[in-house]
Amino acid sequence: MPPIPGSGLAKGLAVTLRTMTRKSVTARYPDTQPELPPRSRGVIGLFEENCTVCMLCARECPDWCIYIDSHKETLPAAAPGGRERSRNVLDRFAIDFSLCMYCGICIEVCPFDALFWSPEFEYAETDILELTHERDKLREWMWTVPAPPALDPRAEEPKEIGAARKTADKLAAAEAAEAARAAEAAEAPAPTQEREAGE
């Protein structure tokens, strides 16, 4: 018996009607936010205070999507008779996320920890020119960067923390010794008072 014309369409519509009345099993974005790993690659944040304008990130970027402008500033000598020093001052730091391929090379090569991954991924724009984030916008992304994971309790202490602790202990010991000397000097009677007491 040949199939009735349009029966396939009727079956398909019946399935559609049945599933329309049921509650959805799949939770879909944007109704449900995805659970991203804490160090996932979303957008790049700039910690401007650490940037020395070394240009390593811009040179290593395979997409050439990092734009940096700077100028030199002369600083006075730290001590009398010393030489003046010059340093680079950051004028512009921008990342074009329409070109970025999120490889993370810029973050890996930064020697001063000025660039960080943020898990934020909701920064779509209607205009492609708005995807070039200047340093003010990159600085704002730093608020969304998660704290680094805690060290393993059995791991060896980082050398920087150990050195800082030793310096702090030395300073505390020196301050305690100075306070003890000051307390001894305050308790000891003055020489004139001793003479008067002897007479």
C-alpha positions in Angstrom: 0.0 0.0 0.0 1.5 3.3 -1.0 2.0 5.9 1.7 -0.5 8.6 2.0 0.8 11.9 0.6 1.8 14.3 3.4 1.9 11.6 6.1 5.6 12.2 6.8 4.8 15.9 7.4 2.0 15.0 9.7 4.2 12.7 11.8 6.9 15.4 12.0 4.3 18.0 13.2 3.0 15.6 15.7 6.5 15.1 17.2 6.9 18.9 17.3 3.6 19.4 19.1 4.4 16.7 21.7 7.8 18.2 22.5 6.5 21.8 22.6 4.4 21.0 25.6 7.2 19.3 27.6 9.7 21.0 29.8 13.1 21.4 28.2 15.8 19.0 29.6 18.8 20.9 28.2 19.8 24.1 30.0 20.9 26.5 27.4 22.9 29.7 27.4 21.9 32.5 28.1 19.3 31.2 30.5 22.0 29.1 32.3 25.5 30.4 32.5 28.2 27.8 31.7 30.4 26.6 34.5 33.8 27.6 33.2 37.2 26.5 34.6 38.6 29.2 36.8 41.6 29.8 34.5 39.7 29.6 31.2 40.7 31.9 28.3 38.1 34.6 27.9 39.6 38.1 27.6 43.0 39.6 28.4 43.3 42.0 31.3 46.2 44.5 31.7 47.8 45.2 35.1 49.3 48.6 33.9 51.5 49.2 37.0 53.6 46.2 36.0 54.1 47.1 32.3 57.6 48.4 31.5 56.8 48.8 27.8 59.4 46.1 26.9 57.3 45.3 23.8 57.8 41.5 24.1 54.1 40.8 23.9 53.6 42.9 20.7 56.7 41.3 19.1 55.7 37.7 19.9 52.0 38.1 19.0 51.5 36.0 15.8 48.5 38.0 14.8 50.0 41.5 15.5 46.9 42.5 17.4 48.7 44.3 20.2 49.3 48.0 19.7 51.7 49.8 22.1 52.8 53.5 22.1 55.2 55.0 24.6 57.6 57.9 25.2 60.9 58.2 27.1 61.0 60.3 30.3 64.1 61.5 32.0 64.3 61.0 35.8 66.6 63.0 38.0 69.6 61.4 39.6 68.9 59.3 42.7 72.0 60.6 44.5 73.9 63.9 44.1 76.5 63.6 41.4 74.7 60.6 39.9 73.5 60.1 36.3 70.0 60.9 35.1 68.0 57.9 34.2 65.4 57.4 31.5 62.4 55.2 31.5 59.6 54.3 29.1 56.1 55.6 29.9 53.1 53.8 28.5 50.9 56.1 26.3 48.7 53.4 24.6 48.1 49.7 25.1 45.4 48.2 23.0 44.4 44.6 21.9 42.2 44.0 18.9 40.1 41.1 19.8 38.7 40.8 16.3 42.2 39.5 15.3 43.3 37.8 18.6 43.3 34.0 18.4 43.6 33.5 22.2 46.9 31.6 22.0 48.1 33.2 25.2 51.7 33.8 23.9 51.6 37.4 25.1 50.7 36.4 28.6 53.4 33.7 28.7 56.2 35.9 27.4 55.4 38.9 29.7 58.4 39.0 32.1 56.7 41.3 34.6 53.2 39.7 35.0 51.3 42.6 33.3 48.9 40.5 31.3 46.3 38.0 32.7 43.5 35.8 31.4 40.0 36.6 32.6 37.2 34.0 32.2 34.8 36.8 30.9 33.7 35.9 27.4 30.6 38.1 27.0 32.0 41.1 25.2 30.4 40.8 21.7 29.9 44.1 19.9 27.7 45.2 16.9 30.6 47.2 15.5 33.9 45.4 14.8 35.8 48.6 15.7 34.6 48.3 19.3 36.5 45.0 19.7 39.7 47.0 20.0 40.0 47.4 23.7 42.2 50.3 24.9 44.1 50.3 28.1 41.2 51.7 30.2 39.0 48.8 29.1 41.8 46.3 29.6 42.4 47.6 33.1 38.7 47.1 33.9 39.0 43.4 32.9 41.5 42.9 35.7 38.6 43.0 38.2 37.4 39.8 36.7 40.7 37.9 36.9 40.4 35.1 39.5 43.0 34.8 42.3 45.8 32.3 41.6 45.2 28.8 43.0 46.6 28.1 46.4 50.0 26.4 46.6 50.1 22.8 47.5 50.8 22.6 51.3 53.6 20.2 50.7 55.2 22.3 47.9 58.5 24.1 48.5 58.1 27.8 49.4 58.8 30.2 46.6 62.2 31.9 46.8 60.7 35.4 46.7 58.5 34.7 49.7 61.4 33.2 51.7 63.6 36.1 50.9 60.9 38.6 51.9 60.3 36.7 55.1 64.0 36.7 56.0 64.2 40.5 55.4 61.0 41.1 57.5 62.5 38.9 60.3 65.7 40.9 60.3 63.9 44.2 60.4 61.7 43.0 63.3 64.8 41.8 65.2 66.5 45.1 64.7 63.4 47.0 65.8 63.1 44.8 68.9 66.8 45.3 69.8 66.4 49.1 69.3 63.3 49.1 71.6 65.2 47.0 74.2 68.1 49.5 74.2 65.7 52.4 74.5 64.0 50.7 77.4 67.3 50.1 79.2 68.4 53.7 78.6 65.1 54.9 80.1 65.4 52.7 83.2 69.1 53.4 83.9 69.5 56.4 86.4 71.2 59.5 85.1 74.9 59.9 86.3 74.2 63.2 88.3 71.4 61.4 90.2 73.9 58.7 91.3 76.4 61.3 92.5 73.8 63.1 94.5 72.7 59.9 96.1 76.3 59.1 97.0 76.8 62.5 98.7 
